[in-house]
Amino acid sequence: MAPLDDPRQMGRIVQRIAVLTSGGDAPGMNAAIRAVVRSADARGVDVYGVYRGYEGLIDGRLSHMSARTVSGILHQGGTMLGSARSKRFRSTEGRKEAIRELVEHEIEGLVVIGGDGSFRGADALSRESDVAVVGVPGTIDNDLSGCDYTLGFDTAVNTALEAIDRIRDTAASHQRAFFIEVMGRSSGWIGLYSAIAGGATEVLVPERPTDIEELQRRIHEAFAMGKQYCLVVVAEGDDAGGAFSVADRCGVGLAGVSHRVTTLGHVQRGGAPSMRDRILAARLGDAAVTALLDGEDRIMVGEINRGVVRTPLEQTWTHIDRTPQELLDLMDRLAR
Ligand code: F6P
């Protein structure tokens, strides 16, 4: 394919970039890799894929990618490049080795698709080298500021929702209370969205302290109001613990109410990305390449109100994106 424009002719310095996925995988990461590779290819920029995130970078696991390397991955969950949570990269020594690899491969810009931990690493790498970094928000947790939604969140919530709908069938048949644990170590976005969309009675999120006695009272009240079942969505990082712990602590006070616990776990991380995640991946992968060609460094590209915005990387984790009180209140009003 003929390049759309030649970066050298246009006076840009970036001629070779690399892309990696890091941290927990998220549906849409493959679509984002594809967008980065094809967008770079269309502009005459060379692209390398880094296998297994920062771990692979330290070990020199880089390979040249072409438009054909990323054929047939758009609709697949996971990440074809693999991912890792790298301990070695947290040390200056580890990062030195990673930088050595980038310099050896003459890579001037790096696209990092991941969450806050991955961005902290990218920020440090850029400060310690001449390599520019651009982040693409990729985590099911939706806990980064600088974007309305992170890649994978929409798919993960839809997966949780499908499970909640199925649980409702059996909960209603047996007039039971269910404690359903969803992912979110320090963030309640998946919990809140799946609870509202799934018509849950209660949601427990890390952003709001949980009062077990009050929860027991509300569960009894739900049945007293004539409800046939009660769904309590618990974000894994809630201060009262996960769904098993909440059910244990609640159980004694639930005389007369049969209850069960379901943990959805890593099911939420897999599967084909939704339409929203594919479109987001296409836009942000392309925007990341544009940002590098524009000479940007240490920023994240994200979508806000349908527009692509660039946010200083550091802000994405320092300005914590908490679940809004307004939606927690909405949830409470509708759970009657
Ligand atoms: O990627 C985010 C996330 O799925 C969190 O919601 C969860 O707490 C964590 O990753 C689980 O990580 P791991 O797969 O390493 O156990």
Residues whose N, C-alpha, C, O or C-beta is under 5 A from the ligand:
A	BS01	F6P	G24 D25 I140 D141 M183 G184 R185
